[in-house]
């Protein structure tokens, strides 16, 4: 796939997290083990290597780590973010002072494995809906502090981003409607209030979990309606009603969606499918750092 933009928000997120990560690992003292064993003039070379099949995300983060330790000249990406790799595939190479490489190793791998895991899981969901018009989106269920990076990884896997936070779109959920429960028309009141308060051009979406709520929401014609935890039959009926009454309103499915169920839901004709698991449950992709020195060192799996 085409390279995904590592936007300024993701870069700032990576720089902030990286300084925190290196601070907690080095503790203002450094690597006691490497400083004791490796001479200051010792040099080496290594490659980041995939141990499992997956989709890569985090190459720009590796470059930032190399810059942090004065190694940018000796860092060479061998793939780009969004590329699928097989076990044994080299991802990037790095060379320079051994102490510096060892100091960055674990933290750099943590970032690369986490982001590549998200990209890999996202790609699996995207593949399941490839024969439909549905798009896969993430949610706000991100690791605190990691949102820009994790949403970047979703894009690397072929998914799209839902709203970034509470500040850039309106999503009226069940708890908002519960606050308005004493109103005669909670859905109508909520959508009208959102339209009058939000800046012009802001996306307005409302969550419903019954067909009756859907009918009322369609009458109000928000930009999107999120249909939560409805099975394929009810979702198909939602599509039929939308098409008949408000065809410009986008429908989004959400709630407990898995790789086993996403394809059937997509084939109902729903426009969007949001999956919290992309970020909150993605397993890390197994990646190692293999050293090539003279004399050669063994493959390194820093713990």
C-alpha positions in Angstrom: 0.0 0.0 0.0 1.0 3.6 -0.4 3.1 5.2 2.4 1.0 6.6 5.3 1.7 10.1 6.4 3.5 10.3 9.8 1.7 13.5 10.7 2.9 16.1 13.2 0.5 14.8 15.9 2.0 11.3 15.7 5.5 12.7 15.6 5.0 14.8 18.8 3.3 11.9 20.4 6.3 9.6 19.7 8.8 12.2 20.9 7.0 12.7 24.1 6.5 9.0 24.8 10.0 8.1 23.8 11.6 10.5 26.3 9.5 9.1 29.0 10.3 5.5 28.0 14.1 6.1 27.8 13.9 8.0 31.1 12.3 5.1 32.9 14.7 2.6 31.3 18.0 4.4 31.8 17.0 6.2 35.0 19.4 9.1 34.5 22.3 6.6 35.1 22.5 4.6 31.9 22.9 0.9 31.0 24.9 -0.6 33.9 25.4 -3.9 32.0 26.6 -2.5 28.7 28.8 0.1 30.4 30.5 -2.7 32.3 30.9 -5.2 29.5 31.1 -3.2 26.2 34.1 -0.8 25.8 33.3 2.8 24.9 34.8 2.4 21.5 33.0 -0.8 20.7 30.9 -0.7 17.5 28.4 -3.0 16.0 25.6 -3.4 13.4 22.2 -5.0 13.7 18.9 -5.5 11.8 15.3 -5.3 13.1 13.8 -8.6 11.9 10.2 -9.9 11.7 9.6 -13.1 13.6 6.0 -13.4 12.5 4.0 -12.4 9.5 2.4 -9.0 9.8 2.1 -5.4 8.7 4.7 -2.9 9.8 4.1 0.4 11.6 6.6 2.5 13.4 9.6 3.1 11.1 9.6 6.8 11.8 9.6 6.0 15.5 12.7 3.9 15.0 14.3 6.8 13.2 13.5 9.1 16.1 15.1 6.6 18.5 18.2 6.5 16.3 18.4 10.3 16.4 18.0 10.3 20.2 21.2 8.2 20.4 23.2 10.0 17.7 22.7 7.2 15.1 20.6 8.7 12.3 23.4 8.4 9.7 23.6 4.6 10.4 19.8 3.9 10.3 18.4 2.5 7.1 14.7 1.5 6.7 14.3 -1.6 4.5 10.5 -1.5 4.3 8.0 1.3 4.7 5.1 1.5 7.1 2.1 -0.3 5.7 4.2 -3.1 4.1 3.4 -6.7 4.9 6.4 -8.8 5.9 7.1 -12.5 6.3 8.9 -14.2 9.1 12.7 -13.5 8.8 12.2 -10.3 6.7 14.6 -7.5 7.6 12.8 -4.3 8.6 15.6 -1.8 9.2 19.3 -1.8 9.8 21.3 0.2 12.3 25.0 0.6 13.1 27.2 2.5 15.4 28.5 2.5 19.1 27.3 -0.8 20.7 26.4 0.9 23.9 24.0 3.3 22.1 22.4 0.5 20.1 21.9 -1.6 23.3 20.5 1.4 25.2 17.8 2.0 22.5 17.1 -1.6 21.7 14.3 -2.6 24.0 12.4 0.7 23.9 12.6 0.8 20.1 11.3 -2.7 19.8 8.5 -2.0 22.3 7.3 0.8 20.0 7.7 -1.1 16.8 6.1 -4.3 18.1 3.1 -2.4 19.6 2.4 -0.3 16.5 3.0 -3.2 14.1 0.6 -5.3 16.1 -2.2 -2.8 15.7 -1.5 -2.4 12.0 -1.5 -6.2 11.6 -4.8 -6.7 13.4 -6.4 -3.8 11.4 -5.2 -5.4 8.2 -7.0 -8.6 9.1 -10.3 -6.8 9.7 -9.9 -4.8 6.4 -9.3 -8.1 4.5 -12.5 -9.5 5.9 -14.6 -6.7 4.4 -12.6 -6.4 1.2 -15.6 -7.5 -1.0 -17.9 -4.9 0.5 -18.2 -1.1 0.6 -17.8 -1.0 4.4 -14.7 0.7 5.9 -13.1 -0.3 9.2 -12.6 2.4 11.8 -10.9 2.6 15.2 -12.4 4.1 18.4 -11.3 6.2 21.4 -10.4 2.9 23.2 -6.7 3.7 22.9 -3.8 3.4 25.4 -3.8 6.6 27.4 -1.1 8.9 25.9 -0.7 6.8 22.8 -3.7 7.9 20.8 -2.1 9.7 17.9 0.5 6.9 17.4 -2.1 4.1 17.7 -4.5 5.8 15.3 -1.5 6.2 12.9 -0.9 2.4 13.1 -4.6 1.8 12.3 -4.0 3.8 9.1 -0.9 1.8 8.3 -3.1 -1.3 8.4 -5.6 0.1 5.9 -8.2 1.3 8.5 -9.5 4.7 9.0 -9.8 6.9 12.1 -13.0 7.7 13.9 -13.0 11.0 15.8 -9.7 11.8 17.5 -11.2 12.9 20.7 -14.2 14.6 22.3 -13.2 17.8 20.7 -13.5 17.2 17.0 -16.9 15.5 16.5 -20.2 15.0 18.2 -21.2 11.5 19.2 -24.4 11.4 21.2 -24.3 8.1 23.2 -26.7 6.3 25.6 -25.5 8.1 28.7 -26.3 11.5 27.0 -29.8 10.2 26.2 -30.2 8.9 29.7 -29.6 12.5 31.0 -32.5 13.6 28.8 -34.7 10.7 29.7 -37.4 12.9 31.2 -37.7 14.8 27.9 -40.5 13.7 25.6 -38.1 13.4 22.7 -34.5 12.8 24.0 -33.1 12.0 20.5 -34.6 15.0 18.9 -33.6 17.3 21.7 -30.0 16.0 21.7 -29.5 16.4 18.0 -31.0 19.9 18.0 -28.8 20.9 20.9 -25.7 19.5 19.2 -26.5 21.4 16.0 -26.9 24.7 17.8 -23.8 24.3 19.9 -21.1 22.7 17.7 -19.1 24.7 15.2 -20.4 24.8 11.7 -19.2 21.7 9.8 -18.8 19.5 12.8 -19.9 15.9 12.2 -22.9 15.0 14.3 -23.5 11.3 15.1 -25.9 9.6 17.4 -25.8 6.0 18.9 -29.0 3.9 18.9 -29.6 0.4 20.1 -33.1 -0.3 18.9 -35.0 0.0 15.6 -37.4 2.4 17.3 -34.6 4.7 18.2 -33.2 4.4 14.7 -36.6 5.5 13.2 -36.6 8.7 15.3 -32.9 9.4 14.6 -33.5 9.1 10.8 -36.3 11.7 11.1 -33.7 14.1 12.5 -31.1 13.3 9.8 -27.8 13.6 11.6 -24.7 13.0 9.6 -24.3 9.5 10.9 -26.1 7.0 13.1 -24.2 4.4 15.1 -26.2 1.2 15.4 -24.8 -0.5 18.5 -24.9 -4.3 19.2 -27.5 -5.3 16.6 -27.1 -8.6 14.8 -26.9 -9.0 11.0 -30.7 -9.3 10.5 -31.5 -6.1 12.5 -28.6 -4.3 10.9 -29.9 -5.3 7.4 -33.3 -3.9 8.4 -31.6 -0.7 9.6 -30.0 -0.3 6.2 -33.4 -0.9 4.5 -35.0 1.8 6.6 -32.2 4.2 6.1 -32.3 3.8 2.4 -36.0 4.4 2.3 -36.1 7.4 4.6 -32.8 9.2 4.8 -30.3 7.8 2.2 -27.7 10.5 2.9 -27.3 9.4 6.5 -24.3 7.1 7.0 -24.8 4.0 9.2 -22.1 2.7 11.4 -22.1 -0.7 13.2 -20.3 -1.2 16.5 -20.3 -3.4 19.6 -18.5 -6.7 20.1 -17.4 -7.0 16.5 -14.8 -9.8 15.9 -12.9 -11.2 12.9 -15.5 -14.0 12.8 -18.5 -11.6 12.6 -17.3 -8.5 10.7 -17.7 -9.9 7.2 -21.3 -10.8 7.7 -22.1 -7.4 9.1 -20.3 -5.7 6.3 -22.3 -7.6 3.7 -25.5 -6.0 5.0 -24.5 -2.8 3.2 -23.5 -0.8 6.3 -21.1 2.0 5.6 -18.8 2.0 8.5 -17.7 -0.6 11.1 -15.9 0.7 14.2 -13.8 -1.8 16.2 -12.4 -1.0 19.6 -10.3 -4.1 19.6 -7.9 -2.6 16.9 -6.2 -0.6 19.7 -7.3 -2.1 23.0 -6.7 -5.8 22.2 -4.1 -6.0 19.4 -1.2 -8.4 20.3 2.3 -7.1 19.7 4.0 -8.3 16.5 7.0 -10.4 17.3 10.1 -8.5 16.1 13.7 -9.0 17.2 17.0 -7.2 16.8 19.8 -9.4 15.3 23.4 -8.2 15.7 26.1 -8.7 13.1 29.5 -7.8 14.5 33.1 -9.0 14.2 33.2 -11.3 16.1 29.5 -12.0 15.5 27.1 -11.8 18.4 24.1 -13.9 18.9 20.5 -12.8 18.1 19.4 -10.4 20.8 16.0 -10.5 22.5 16.4 -8.0 25.3 14.2 -8.4 28.3 
